[in-house]
Amino acid sequence: MKVAAIQMVSGISLDANLSAARALLDQAARAGAELAVLPEYFCFMGHQDADKLLLAETPGLGTVQDFLSDAARDLKLWVVGGTLPMATEDPLHAANASLVYDPRGKCVSRYDKIHLFRYDNGREAYDEAHVLQAGETPTAFDLPSKSGQAWTVGQSVCYDLRFAELYRLLAAEILLVPSAFTYTTGQAHWEVLLRARAIENQAYVIASAQGGKHENGRRTWGHTMVIDPWGEVMALQAEGPGVVLAELDMERLQSVRTQLPALQHRRL
């Protein structure tokens, strides 16, 4: 199954971001991808965290959800909408939600980011909990490919990558990591964590990232990549908007799990 990991450098204009995302999804579809994964915050990177609250949508109603549904249906793609802000019962906090649409344009899965990022090195500081409400439920969905193979796909978002226990619970064959890693933390840890999650779970990892200098002054690490179950980087783009393509092979995954049956050897 061919997949596309999409890298963006999203700005402060919702319309411009959606236009850029559609062009990249079109490119992925033309290349033969069956699954396309957008990055975290693909639709909006505001001047400040609270700006997300202005765009928070309710389930089944909103510009971004309509965009994702239309794109999936028009292009006959499985589309993972990176993340978008979804309204909660608390008007001061939104959920950072990753929605999945099937080729009919139906939303078949929603995952709310469980782990909220906080970082302060004295020069740059982030605290997502100021405006985001943490999710509680590990989420996976089934994806039947055109070849007839059924893949179990586990969802996660960005900072979740640092919590290995989440991926054990997902027990998936494909792990999704739409992200907006900071340049500082990404340079230090992004690739090694992604490869570790692939190796220890003997799964493919699709890591779609924000990658570049944004209108709001923030710089993200990028390095969108797809990694195989042996931990090898199959395809990568360092910076700037683009589509990273790779072919996932179920036989390759099963071969890795058979030759080194580490998942069967777990004792704790």
Secondary structure as GFF3:
##gff-version 3
##sequence-region A 1 268
A	DSSP	beta_strand	2	7	.	.	.	ID=ss1
A	DSSP	alpha_helix	14	30	.	.	.	ID=ss2
A	DSSP	beta_strand	35	37	.	.	.	ID=ss3
A	DSSP	three_ten_helix	49	51	.	.	.	ID=ss4
A	DSSP	alpha_helix	52	55	.	.	.	ID=ss5
A	DSSP	alpha_helix	63	75	.	.	.	ID=ss6
A	DSSP	beta_strand	78	80	.	.	.	ID=ss7
A	DSSP	beta_strand	84	87	.	.	.	ID=ss8
A	DSSP	beta_strand	94	101	.	.	.	ID=ss9
A	DSSP	beta_strand	107	112	.	.	.	ID=ss10
A	DSSP	beta_strand	118	120	.	.	.	ID=ss11
A	DSSP	beta_strand	125	127	.	.	.	ID=ss12
A	DSSP	three_ten_helix	128	130	.	.	.	ID=ss13
A	DSSP	beta_strand	140	144	.	.	.	ID=ss14
A	DSSP	beta_strand	150	155	.	.	.	ID=ss15
A	DSSP	three_ten_helix	158	162	.	.	.	ID=ss16
A	DSSP	alpha_helix	164	170	.	.	.	ID=ss17
A	DSSP	beta_strand	174	176	.	.	.	ID=ss18
A	DSSP	alpha_helix	183	201	.	.	.	ID=ss19
A	DSSP	beta_strand	204	207	.	.	.	ID=ss20
A	DSSP	beta_strand	211	213	.	.	.	ID=ss21
A	DSSP	beta_strand	219	221	.	.	.	ID=ss22
A	DSSP	beta_strand	224	227	.	.	.	ID=ss23
A	DSSP	beta_strand	233	237	.	.	.	ID=ss24
A	DSSP	beta_strand	242	247	.	.	.	ID=ss25
A	DSSP	alpha_helix	250	259	.	.	.	ID=ss26
A	DSSP	three_ten_helix	262	265	.	.	.	ID=ss27
###
